[in-house]
């Protein structure tokens, strides 16, 4: 099983106590702390930017762990020391809250995701709609594993909606999460795939938005992990994501925001 991608936004600092008293300026600085955020793989670019901004403004360190939503949820059930869980499907957060593993009052929507059809630029293949995937030239198609990755399930639903799931199933290459799925196409190992819009703007591929009506909404939610020892910082980061500084970043990566969903 692929290990989640761990991306420390900044190195942890070791603070050594000094005999000299703190200056008034030092006393005015926010107290430092650290949290670990388990985020769905489609959040890698957006959350990296948001966490960097949050760190700079608060002094709190954020370590981001990315993976498929289902696998991260299972890790939380097994006691993984996360402070905040940002899922690609609200159901996973709600299920953990019912089990007492997420603070119920902290559960909040933060985005709706979209899926896109991606094609490797060097493949020589032209595909701008799902029906194009039936071409004999496209022998392999990458999607995230629908069993535990919400974006993979959305890809399955979209293919099913246009009557192509059973036809294309033998050609599928399953990624552990949506970022690994994109990497298959970026490297050219697989010529085409279906991934999250939020990670698709990379030099190696072209992408076309897939009609959101072909799959169930990818309503994404977050929640503070009940066992977190830094719930206050986790709540602050959650508010930052949904606040005036986090929202423009989420929008820039193609997410629709909660109050913008029709």
N, C-alpha and C positions, 0 to 999 in steps of 0.2 A: 504494500500500500504506500502510495506517495505521501511523504511527510508534508505537512503544511509549510508554505513559504514563510519564514520568519524574517521580518524586515525591521530591525531596530531603527527608529528615527534618529535617535542620538544615543551615544554611549552613556551608560549609567555613570554617575559621578559619586565618588567617595568623599564625603565631607569630613574633614578632620577638625575636631574642636580645638580652639585656640584659647590661650589664657587671656588674650586681649578682649575687651568687651566689643560687641557689635556696634558699628556706627549707626547713626540715625538713618542714613541712606540704606544700609543693609537691612535694618529693621523694617523698612517700608516695603522691601521686596516681598513678593508672595512666597509663602513657604513651599519648598520643593517637595515633590512626591513623584510616584511612578505608578502607572497602570499598564496592564496588558489587555489589548483589545483583540478579540477573535472576530475577524471580519470575513464575509463571503468574498470569494476570489474576484468578483466583478468590481469590488471596491478598491483594489490595489492602488490604482492611480489617484483616485479622488481622495481616499483617506490618507495617503502619503502626504499629499499637499495640505490637507486639513490639519493633520497631526503636527506637521512642521510649524504651521501658523500658531496652533494652540500652545505648543511648547515655547515658542518665542514670546508669547504674551503672558503666559502663566508661570513659566519655570518648571512646570510638571513634565516629566518624561513619559512618552508614550511608545510602547513596543507593540507593533502590529503583527498579528499572526493570521495569514490568509489561507483559506482552504475551502472545500465545498461545505455548504451550510449543514448538510446532514452529518458529515464527519465531525465538524466542530461541535455540533449539538451533542453528539455521542461522547466527545471528549469532556464536555461539561458534565454530562451524566456520570462520567468516570472520575470526576474530581479534578479536572484540569484547572490550574490556578488563574483563570481569566477574571477580569473585572467587568468587562462589558462585552456583550455579544451582539453583533450586527449581522442579521441574517438576510438572505435573499428572498425569503418567504416568511411572512408573519406567522404562519402556522407553527414553525419550529420554535419560535419565541414563546408563543402562547402555550404550546405543549410543555415546555420547560417551566413556565410559570405555574401551570397546574400541578406540576410535580414538586413545587417549592424551590426550584433551582434558579428562578429569575424573580426579582422583586416585582410583584404585579403592578405597583403604581408607577414603575419606571418604563413600562412597555409603551413604545411610541412608534408610529410610522415615520420614516424619514425619506422615503423615495419610492417611485415606481420605475422599474427597469424596463428596457426594451431589448429585443434580440435583432441581430443582423446576419445577413448572409455574407461571408467573407471568402475571398478568392486570392490565392497567392499571385502576385503580379508577374512572376517569372514563369508561371505555369502555361501561359498561352491560352488559358481557358477564359471564356466570357460567360459569366453566370450572374444574372441580376434578379432572378426570381426563383422560387423553390422548384418550379417545374423544370428549370434548366439543369437541375441536379440529376435528371434522368439521362443526360448525355452519356454516351459510351466512353467519352474521354475522361469522365470523372469516375474513377474506379474506387475511390475512397472519399468518405465524407466524415469530418470530425464533429462530434457534439460531446458535451459533458455527460457523464453517466446519469441518466434520468432517475436512477434508484436513490441517489442522495444529493444531486445537484439541481436546484430549482431551474437554472437556465437550461440544463439538459432536458428536464421535463417539459419546459416551454417549447424547446426545439422539437421534441417528440410530438407534442400536441399540434404544433403548426404543420408538421409533415402529415400528421393524421388528418388534419382539417382539409388538406388539399388532396387527400387520398393516396399519399406516397409513402406512408410509414412502412408498410409491409414490403413494398417494392424496393425501397432503398435500404431496408434493414441489413441485408447481407453486406452492404458496402460501408457500414458505419465503423468508425474508429472512436472508441470512448475515452475521453480524458477524465482524470480524477476530479478536475474542476475546470471552470471556464477559462482560466489563464493557461493551464496546460493545453487545453483544446486549441486556443489561439496559437500557442507555440508550435503545435503540429503544422498549422497552415503557414505561419511565419517562416519556418525552416524549409518548407516545400515538401516535407515528408507526406503531407496530405494536401491535395490541391485546393480543397474547399471545405467550408464548415459553417456552423451556426454558433455564434458566440454573443456575448453581451456588447451592446453599443458602447458602454463605458470603457471598454478596453480595446476597441477595434481601431482606434486612430493611431496606427503604427505604420511605418514606411513600407513594410513588406507586403501589405495586403490592400485590396480595395474592398469596400463594404457597401451593402444596400440594406436599408431598413426593411424589416418584415412587418407586415400588417399586424398590429397588436390584437386585432379581433380574431386572429387564428389560434390564440392560446389564452389560457387563464391569466389574469393580471399578475404581474410580478411585483406585488406590494411588499416592500421590504421594511422590516421593523427591527428595532433594537431593544435591549433591556439590560439592566444591571444584574450581574450574577450575585446570587444571595450570599455566597461564601466570600465575596470580595472584602478585603480589609481596607479598601480605599473607595468605598461607595460614593463619598462626596466628590472625589475627583472624577470618577466614572460618570456621575450625573452631570458634572460641569462639562465634560467632553461631549456627552450626548446632547446637551443644550447647545453647545458650540456648533455641532453638526447641523442642527436644525435652526441655528440662529442666523443673524444677519451676515456673518462672515463665512459660515459653512455653506449656506444655501447657494451662493453664486458659484462656488466650486463644484458642488453637486450638479448644478444646472449645466455648467461648462462641459462636464463629462457625459451629458446626454440623459441624465436622470430627470424625471418629472417629479416635482415636489408635492408633498401631501395636499396642500391647499390649491394646487394647480391641476389636480386630477378631476376629470369630468365625471 
